[in-house]
Amino acid sequence: VFGVVVPSLEAPNLGREVVVRASLPMETPGSTVNLACASSNRAIADGVESILTGECEVVLAGGAEALSNVPIRYSKRAARKLVAFSKAKSVGQRVATLATVRPSDLVPVPPAIAEYTTGMTMGEACEKMARENDISRRAQDEIALLSHQRAVRAAEEGRFDDQLVAVFPGPSHDTAVSRDSGPRQDASAEALAALRPVFDKRYGSLTAGNSSPLTDGASAVLLTSEDKAGALGLEPLGFVRSWAWAAVDPGGQLLQGPAYAAPLALDRAGLALADIDLVEMHEAFAAQVLSNMKALASDRFARRELGRSAAVGEIDLDRFIVNGGSIAIGHPFGATGARVTMQLLYELRRQELGLGLLTVCAAGGVGFAMVVERE
């Protein structure tokens, strides 16, 4: 089960393509899911559910995205003329159709990461969140700097070595890429402060530096029951203890879903936030991270939005995204969720800790949270 947000037009069922291209047994079914930035989290949850119901014993779940190769479309007016041209039955009809084509018809429509219901891009929606939640530009830049510094240090210390697989990009396929290209050793507070706002150029606070870059990437995890893992001689990285989905009005706080999903996942695990050793959160934007942290620590948010008497709790930065996140590493939509999951499990093992919480926000106002444990 694989997640992808912008599928290839030639091979839209990524899950089945993984089976074929990885030379897995041909009788292995493969399916594809799309839940925006949480697509590979949906794939993992689907895999867990299929194991719990007895449908499967072993599931390969993950996601991939090739944002450097996004299909480019043309206007509906151009599409209609091209369809008319293809249906023309004579040379005269084809010439007549081509005569109606204007240069403006051939201008490509650039892809936009925008909400279909509101027309706002994610960046514009997050600017709204930053204003409404009183998130400063300085605080956003501090989160971004921390992400780069921690990701660079983690790479230098070899913490990602067991998580990465070298690839050989085309067209030459002669140079291996074995490290993420996003983390910047030269990141500094001064450099981040010098960047101009992107989404609201006059009054905004979101920049290219405190937002996640869109990248290519792929990720996968292997899921089994504990008994099946033992039978196969596999040592689990960890166990899924609980998970939860939540959603909010896309016209409101678009990326605030994790603040609603995390309490549900913690409740289902029988835990409080204070019990969690490490927390991972997909960094779509630094403002989104800070908004969710602020909501989780707010008694007012707990009473008004969650129906609780007290805040879920404050997150200690020393146990939060300790090896850098999407702002530094990048955000290949369909792959991010499984990458966050894997990063959390490997760090729990490295530090010999027990419990981890991960959250992911997604387009449409969706939020996801999962609690994992080592033993």
C-alpha positions in Angstrom: 0.0 0.0 0.0 1.7 3.2 -1.1 0.6 6.9 -0.9 1.1 9.4 -3.7 -0.4 12.9 -4.1 0.5 13.7 -7.7 0.6 10.3 -9.5 2.2 9.6 -12.8 -0.3 9.6 -15.6 1.5 6.6 -17.1 1.4 4.5 -13.9 -1.2 5.9 -11.5 -1.3 2.8 -9.3 2.0 3.3 -7.5 1.4 0.4 -5.1 1.2 -2.1 -7.9 4.2 -0.6 -9.7 6.3 -1.1 -6.5 5.4 -4.8 -6.6 6.4 -5.1 -10.3 9.6 -3.0 -10.2 10.9 -4.4 -7.0 10.4 -7.9 -8.4 8.1 -9.0 -5.6 5.9 -12.0 -6.2 3.4 -11.1 -8.9 0.5 -12.5 -6.8 1.1 -9.7 -4.3 -1.7 -7.1 -4.6 -0.7 -3.4 -4.7 -2.9 -0.4 -4.1 -2.5 3.4 -3.8 -3.9 5.9 -1.5 -4.0 9.7 -1.5 -4.5 11.7 1.7 -2.3 14.7 0.8 0.7 15.1 3.1 -0.5 12.2 5.3 -0.8 9.7 2.4 1.9 7.3 3.6 0.4 7.6 7.2 -2.9 6.4 5.6 -1.0 3.6 3.9 0.5 2.5 7.2 -2.8 2.7 9.0 -4.5 0.7 6.2 -1.7 -1.9 6.6 -2.1 -2.1 10.3 -5.9 -2.5 10.0 -5.5 -5.3 7.4 -3.2 -7.2 9.8 -5.5 -6.7 12.7 -8.5 -8.0 10.7 -6.5 -11.0 9.5 -6.6 -10.0 5.9 -2.8 -9.9 5.6 0.2 -11.1 7.5 2.8 -8.9 6.0 2.3 -5.4 4.5 4.8 -3.1 2.8 3.5 0.4 3.3 4.9 3.8 2.3 4.8 6.5 -0.3 6.6 8.4 -2.9 6.6 11.7 -4.8 8.4 13.0 -7.8 7.7 16.7 -7.5 10.4 17.5 -10.0 8.3 15.7 -12.6 4.8 17.1 -12.0 2.4 16.8 -15.0 1.8 20.2 -16.5 -1.7 20.9 -17.8 -3.2 23.4 -20.1 -6.4 25.5 -19.8 -9.8 23.8 -20.3 -10.2 25.9 -23.5 -7.0 24.4 -24.9 -8.0 20.9 -23.8 -11.4 21.2 -25.7 -9.6 22.3 -28.8 -7.1 19.4 -28.6 -10.0 17.0 -28.1 -11.8 18.5 -31.1 -8.6 18.2 -33.2 -8.3 14.5 -32.3 -11.9 13.8 -33.3 -11.7 15.6 -36.6 -12.4 13.3 -39.5 -10.8 15.2 -42.3 -7.8 17.4 -43.0 -10.1 20.4 -43.5 -11.7 19.9 -40.1 -8.3 19.6 -38.4 -7.0 22.8 -40.1 -10.2 24.6 -39.1 -9.7 23.5 -35.5 -6.1 24.5 -35.4 -7.1 27.9 -36.8 -9.0 28.6 -33.6 -5.9 28.0 -31.4 -4.4 31.2 -30.0 -1.0 31.6 -28.4 -2.7 32.2 -25.0 -4.2 28.7 -25.3 -0.7 27.2 -25.2 0.4 28.8 -22.0 0.8 26.0 -19.4 -1.2 26.3 -16.1 1.3 26.2 -13.3 0.5 23.6 -10.5 -0.6 25.2 -7.3 -0.9 23.7 -3.8 -4.3 25.2 -3.1 -7.4 24.1 -1.3 -10.1 23.3 -3.9 -12.8 24.6 -1.5 -11.2 27.9 -0.5 -8.8 28.7 -3.3 -6.1 29.5 -0.7 -2.7 27.9 -1.0 -1.2 26.2 2.0 1.2 29.0 2.5 -1.6 31.6 2.4 -3.7 29.5 4.9 -0.6 29.2 7.2 -0.1 33.0 7.0 -3.7 33.2 8.3 -2.8 30.8 11.2 0.3 32.8 12.1 -1.7 36.0 12.4 -4.6 34.4 14.3 -2.3 32.5 16.7 0.2 35.4 17.2 3.2 33.5 15.8 6.1 35.8 15.2 8.6 35.7 12.3 11.5 35.4 14.8 10.0 32.3 16.4 9.4 30.7 13.0 13.0 31.3 12.0 14.2 29.9 15.2 12.3 26.6 14.5 13.7 26.5 11.0 17.3 27.1 12.2 16.9 24.3 14.8 15.6 21.9 12.1 18.6 22.5 9.9 21.1 22.4 12.7 19.7 19.1 14.0 19.4 17.5 10.6 23.0 18.4 9.7 24.3 17.1 13.0 22.3 13.9 12.7 23.7 13.3 9.2 27.2 14.0 10.3 26.9 11.6 13.2 25.5 8.8 10.9 22.1 8.7 12.6 20.4 8.5 9.2 22.7 5.8 7.7 20.4 2.9 8.4 17.4 4.8 7.2 18.6 5.8 3.7 19.0 3.9 0.5 21.3 5.3 -2.2 19.6 6.0 -5.6 21.0 6.7 -9.0 19.0 9.5 -10.7 18.6 9.7 -14.4 19.4 10.3 -17.1 23.0 9.2 -16.7 22.4 7.0 -13.6 26.1 7.2 -12.9 26.2 9.3 -9.7 24.7 8.0 -6.4 22.7 10.2 -4.1 23.0 8.9 -0.6 22.1 11.9 1.5 19.2 14.3 1.6 20.1 17.5 -0.2 18.0 19.8 2.0 19.8 20.3 5.3 22.1 23.4 5.1 25.3 23.6 7.0 25.4 27.4 6.4 22.0 28.0 7.9 22.0 31.0 10.3 19.6 33.3 12.1 20.9 36.2 10.0 20.4 34.4 6.7 16.9 33.4 7.6 16.0 36.9 8.8 17.1 38.4 5.5 14.6 36.3 3.4 11.5 38.0 2.1 8.0 36.7 2.7 6.7 34.5 0.0 2.9 34.2 0.4 2.0 37.7 1.7 4.8 39.8 0.3 3.8 42.9 2.2 2.7 41.8 5.7 3.6 38.1 5.8 6.0 36.1 7.9 6.4 32.9 6.0 9.5 32.6 3.9 11.3 30.0 1.8 13.5 29.5 4.9 10.8 28.7 7.4 8.7 26.6 5.0 9.4 23.1 3.9 10.9 22.7 0.4 9.1 20.5 -2.0 11.3 17.6 -3.0 11.5 14.1 -4.5 11.5 11.2 -2.2 10.2 7.8 -1.2 9.9 5.8 2.0 8.6 2.5 3.2 8.1 0.4 6.4 7.5 -3.3 6.7 4.5 -4.2 8.9 3.7 -7.6 10.5 2.1 -9.0 13.6 4.4 -9.8 16.5 4.0 -13.6 15.9 4.7 -13.3 12.2 7.8 -11.2 12.9 9.1 -13.9 15.2 8.4 -16.6 12.7 10.3 -14.7 10.0 13.2 -14.0 12.4 12.7 -10.2 12.2 13.5 -7.9 15.1 10.9 -5.1 15.2 12.0 -1.5 15.3 8.8 -0.8 17.3 5.1 -1.4 17.7 2.0 0.6 16.8 0.1 1.3 20.0 -2.6 3.6 18.7 -3.5 6.1 16.0 -6.2 8.7 15.3 -7.5 10.9 12.5 -9.2 14.3 12.9 -10.3 17.1 10.6 -11.1 20.8 10.8 -12.8 23.3 8.5 -10.3 24.1 5.7 -11.5 27.7 5.8 -10.4 28.0 9.4 -7.1 26.7 10.8 -6.2 24.5 7.9 -3.1 22.9 9.3 -4.2 22.6 13.0 -5.4 19.0 12.6 -2.6 17.5 14.7 -3.8 19.4 17.8 -7.1 17.5 17.5 -5.7 14.1 16.5 -2.9 13.9 19.1 -5.2 13.9 22.2 -7.3 11.2 20.6 -4.3 9.0 19.9 -2.9 9.5 23.4 -6.3 8.6 24.9 -6.5 5.5 22.9 -3.0 4.5 24.0 -4.0 5.2 27.7 -1.2 7.8 27.9 -0.7 11.5 28.6 1.7 13.7 26.7 4.0 13.7 29.7 4.5 9.9 29.2 5.9 10.4 25.7 9.7 10.3 25.4 10.0 11.7 21.9 7.7 13.7 19.6 7.9 14.1 15.9 5.8 16.5 13.9 5.8 17.1 10.1 7.1 20.6 9.6 5.0 21.9 6.7 5.8 25.4 8.0 7.4 26.6 11.2 4.2 28.6 11.8 2.1 25.4 11.6 4.4 23.7 14.1 4.3 26.6 16.6 0.5 26.9 16.2 -0.1 23.3 17.0 2.4 23.4 20.0 0.6 26.4 21.3 -2.8 24.8 21.0 -1.7 21.7 22.8 -0.4 23.8 25.7 -3.5 25.9 25.9 -6.2 25.4 28.6 -8.5 27.6 26.5 -8.1 25.5 23.4 -8.6 22.4 25.4 -11.9 23.7 26.9 -13.3 25.3 23.7 -12.1 22.9 21.0 -11.5 19.5 22.8 -14.0 19.6 25.6 -11.3 19.0 28.1 -10.8 20.7 31.4 -7.0 21.2 31.0 -4.4 21.5 28.2 -3.0 18.4 26.6 0.5 19.6 27.6 3.6 21.5 26.6 6.2 19.9 24.3 9.8 20.1 25.5 12.0 21.2 22.5 14.7 18.8 23.8 12.5 15.9 22.9 10.9 17.4 19.8 12.0 16.6 16.2 15.5 16.0 17.6 17.0 15.1 14.2 15.5 17.8 12.2 12.3 17.7 10.2 10.6 18.6 6.9 11.9 22.2 6.8 15.4 20.9 6.5 15.0 17.4 5.0 12.2 18.3 2.5 8.6 17.4 1.9 7.9 14.8 -0.9 4.2 14.7 -0.1 3.4 11.0 -0.3 6.7 10.0 1.4 6.8 12.3 4.4 4.6 10.4 6.8 6.5 7.1 6.6 9.8 9.0 6.8 8.6 10.7 10.0 7.5 7.3 11.4 10.8 5.7 10.6 12.8 8.6 11.9 11.0 8.4 15.3 11.4 4.7 15.7 15.2 4.7 14.9 15.7 7.5 17.4 13.8 5.7 20.1 16.1 2.8 19.5 19.2 4.9 19.5 18.4 6.5 22.8 16.9 3.3 24.3 13.6 5.1 25.0 10.1 3.6 25.0 7.3 5.8 23.7 7.0 8.2 20.7 4.2 10.4 19.3 4.1 11.5 15.7 1.7 13.9 14.0 1.2 15.0 10.4 -1.1 17.8 9.0 -2.6 17.5 5.6 -4.6 19.4 3.0 -8.3 19.6 3.6 -7.8 20.3 7.3 -6.9 16.7 8.1 -4.7 15.7 11.0 -3.1 12.4 11.9 -1.4 11.2 15.1 0.2 7.8 16.0 1.7 6.5 19.2 4.5 4.0 18.8 6.5 2.0 21.4 9.7 0.0 21.3 8.6 -2.9 23.6 
